[in-house]
Each structure stands twice: as structure tokens, then as C-alpha cells.
Amino acid sequence: MPELPEAETIARGLAGVLPGRSIRAVTVLREDVVAGPPLEFGEALEGRRFREVGRRGKNVVMVLDDGTRVVVNLGMTGRLVPGAGPGTPSASTHPAVLFHLGGGGCVAYDDVRRFGRVRRLSPAEWTRWSRSLGPEPLSRSFTGKRLRSLLSRSRSPVRSLLLDQRKIAGAGNIYAVEALWFARIHPRTPANEIGEGGAVRLHRALRRVLRAAVSAGGTTLRNYRAPDGNEGLFQRQLHAYGREGRPCTRCRTPIERIVFGGRSAFCCRRCQPS
């Protein structure tokens, strides 16, 4: 599932394509990925102009000239694919929504499994929705002290807390697992049992991992691609996630896979004692 680094990579790619372009028409091919009536969704966007492209948590956010936001949650296999021609971009294999651009060109929301969601939010709706999410882990305001405060108020396993978008926006299973490996914290450790030193290590590790993944263009394990079609490269730097049975790069103990909360986690028994 695309996480913060993948959404950031997609947003940066589209930021070089969309600002200043107008929406000539919208074609909804798969109604289940659009929030609200598809006809109303398309009609409300026609004639509007893209002002900027950014990100909030795991979501790509396209800001229009009237302050409306088109928020794209990529689900498990969602992609945003630009094309130079007026029709469906050639790289789009499972188009769900087409944004036809004035002057030619088209951007497709492409989604194999259609677990993603595309929604239009008014300025007021955007404010309410954004406030429902936790802080951005790469923002200046996300300090070690702030993370320590979040941890101290929860008895949930720390991996589960890191995945809760209401607590911290953007981290998913891949980067939570990697950050916990760097911080030498077991994924099942109750959050409120992590002391001040552990919170400092985790804060540094989470930001380090996310920054490195953004620099690498994200992680491609299956379907994820950047807007230019390239794969992410961070999978080459993974130390724990998906490495069950392989030696820990720090101590050579085999990496273990554990399952809780309906999700797999990976850790080193020696480096991350429970």
C-alpha cells in the first residue's frame, strides 16, 4: 500500500505537470472509486484550474483555483498516470477516472484493485478532514517531545500506534517496521512503556527512514510506480520488512515475521527484544 514516501513522490512528479492546467472534462469509468455522485463530481471540476499539487499523510492533494481539493487516497494499487494525448494514457492499464486537460493531455487515476478513493472537498470540508489526521512526521512541529507525548497516552503496541493515521499521518507498515528496527524497539512493545530514550530513538529513526525513502522515490514491491513510470528503489535498503529468515544486517540473527492486528511485522529477536 502506498505510504507517505510514495504519495510524496507522486505529488512531486505531478507538481511539474499540472499547475496552471485546466480541467476540460472528467470521465468516471469506475464509479466505486469516487466519493459521492460521479456526475456531480465531474461537473464540479470542469473548467477549474490546478493551482498546486501536494500531499497530506498518504494522500495526494490537488489544489484547484477556487480552493477546492481533489484528494486521492491510493489504496493498495492506485496510481496517477499523466499522458500527453487527449485519451487514456498508454501507461494506464486499469483506468478508473480520467482528468482531461485543456490544451491536450490527460491524467488517469489508475487502480487495479480499486481500493483507493478520489474525493472532492470544499475548503471547509478540507479543513475538517485535515484536522482529523495526526501531525506530519517530517514537519518541524513533529518533535521527539510530541512523539513521546503520543506514546505515553496509549497502551497499544507501538507498531499499531504508528499505523494510526489519527495519531501520525503518513506512516504505514513498511516504514513503521523499518523505523522500529533502527530504534531497536520490538513492534509489540506497548507504546506507554517506551521511555524517553526510546522515544528519541524512534523519532529520529522514523524521520530518517521516511526521508531516505522519499529520496529513493518510494518502495516498489509490486504495483507502485512514480508518475514517470519508474519504480521506487527503497526496497534495496530494507533491513527488516519482508526479510523473514534472512540475517539481520546488524547482528546476523535471522529476521522473524510476527502477525498481530491483522498485519505482518518483521523484527530481530536479538536487536529488538520483546
N, C-alpha and C positions, 0 to 999 in steps of 0.2 A: 504494500500500500504506500503510495507516495506520501512522504512526510515533509517537514519544513525544508530541507535542502532541495528536494525535487521541485516543490512548489516555487521556491525562490529561483531556481534555475529556469523554470518555465516562465515566470514573471519577467525575469531579466531578458530572456530571449524575445518575448512579445513586446517589451518596452522599446525595442529597437524597430518594431514593425507597426504598431497600432496607433500611438499618439498622433493626433491630427487627422486620422482617417475617420470617415463617416460610415454609418451602417445603412446600406441601401435597402436591405431586406434581411429577414431572419426566416430560415426554414427549419422547422422542428420535425425531424424524422422519427424520433423515439420519444413519445410523449412522457414516458415514465421517468425520464431524467430531468424534466423541467418542473420546478415548483410552481403550482398554480396553473390556470388555464393556458395552454400553449399559444392559442391565438392572441390572447391578451398580452402574453409575454412578448411575442414578436412585434405586435403593433406598437407597444410602448417604447420599443427600442429603435424602430425605423426612423431615420433622419437624425438621430443623435450622433454625437462625435466623441471618439475616445480621447480622453484628456491625459490619462496616465494608467500604468499597469503596476500593481504591487502585490503584496501578499499579506494575509493575516492568518497566523497559525499554519495549517496545512492547506489553506485555500488560496487560489489565485483570485485577485480582485482587480477588475477592470472598471476604472472610474470614468463616467461619462460627463459631458459638458454641463448637464443640469444637476450634477451631484449624485445622480443615481449610480449604484454599484451593481455590476454583474459579478456575482460571487460564484466561483466554480470550485466545488469540492470534488476532487479527482477520484474518490472512492478507492477501488483496488486497481483498476486498469485504465482510468481516464487519462486522456492526453488532449492538448490543444495544438492543432496542426495548421500552420499557415500555408497558403498556396498562392501562387502568382496569378493563376487563371480565375475566371468567374465561377467555375463549378467546384465540385468537391475536390479538395487537394489530393493529388495522386498518392501521397503517403498515408492518407486516411483509409483504414481498412474497415472500420466499423463506425461510420459517422452517425452521430445522434442529433447534433444541432449544427447548422451552418450559419455563420455570420457573413453575409455578402457585403463587400466593402465598396463604397463609392469610388469610381475611377478604376475598378477592376481589383481582383484578388478576393480571397475568401479565407476565413478561419473556421476550421471544423473542431467541434468538441467530439472527440472520438472515444468510444468506451466499449470494450469487448464484452464485459460482464454487466455493464450498466448499473453499477452500484453507486456511481457518482451522482451529483446533483448540481444543476445550474439554476440559480435564482436571481431575481431582480429585486433589489432593496432600495427603497426610498432613503433619503438622508436620515430621517428619523428611525426607520427600521434598521438601517446600518448601525447607527449609534447603539441601539438596544442590543443588537446581535453581537457587535464587537465587545460590548461590556460583559457579555455572558461568557466570554473566553478569558483565560488566565493571561498573565503577562507574557510578552515575547522573550524567550530565553537569551536572545542575543542583544536585547536592548540594554542601554545603560542603567535603566531603573531596576533591572533584574540582578540584584546583588546577592552575594553569599548570605547576607543577613536576611534578605527576603526569602531565600530558599529555606534557610534554617527555620524561619517562622512557619512556612508552609509544612515542613516536615514535622515540626513539633506538635501540630494540631491534628495529626492523622495517625491512626493505628494500622492503616492499610499497608500491605507490602510496598516497599519503595518503588518497585517497577510499576505497580498499578497506579501509584500516585503520579509518576512521571508520564503515564499514558492518559491521564485525566485532563482533557482539554480545558476544563473549567479551572484547573489549578495552574497548568503551564501550557501555553498554546504552541503546538507545532511538533513536539517530540512524539515519536512513535516507537514501536518495538525495537527496530534495528538500532536506533541511536540511544535509546534508554539502556539497552543491553550493553552496548559499547561503552557508554559513559560509566556504568556501574563496574565494568571490568577495569577501566582506568582508575576508578576511585577505590577499588578493592573492597567493594560492598556487595554482599550477596543479594540477588534480586528479591528474595522473600523477606529480607530484614524489615521489621515494622518501621515505618517512617519515623515515628517518635522515639525510636531507640537509637537513631543515628545522632551522635553527638555533634558538637560544634566543629570539631576537626573533620569529621566525616562529611558534614555539610559543605565545608570549604572545599574539600577534595572533589565532591560531587559537582559543585557549582563550576569549578574550573574544568573538570572533565567533560561535562555536558557542553559547555561553550566551545571547548577545544574540538570535540568531535563534530559538532554542528558546523563550525567554521571550516574544518577540513573537508567535510562532505560537500559544503557549498562550493568550495574551491575545486573539488573534483567533479562537479556537475551532478552530484547525487549518486545514488546506488542503483544499478540495474541488475536485478536478479532474474526478472522475466520480461515484463512488458514495457517498463518505463523507458521513455525517450525524451530528450530535450526537444524544443521546437525545431531545431535544425536537423533532427533525426539521429543525433549522436547518443550513444549510451553514456550513462554516468560511469565513473571509474572508481568510486569509493569502495566497491566490493573488493578491490585489491588490497585495501588497508584494514579489512575487518580482523579483529583479534578474537572475538567471541561468537558473534552472531553467525549461525549456520555452520559452525566449525565443530560439531559434535564428534568426539573421538579423535580429533586432531590435537597435537600438542599445543599447550598454552605457549604463546610466544615469549612469555616472561619466565616461566618455571618448568616448562615441558610436561606438566601434568595434563592428561587428556581433558579436553573441554567436555562438560556434561550438558545434556539437554534436560530441562525440567519443564513441567507443564502446570500452570495454575492460572486461575482467572480465564480459562479457555484459550490461553496463548502460550506458546513455547517461549522459554527463556534459555539462555546459554551462559555458563559460568565456569570458572576454575575452582575446584574444591579446595585447592591449597591457597590460592591468592585471594579468594572470596569466601572465607569460612562462614558457615551459617550459624 
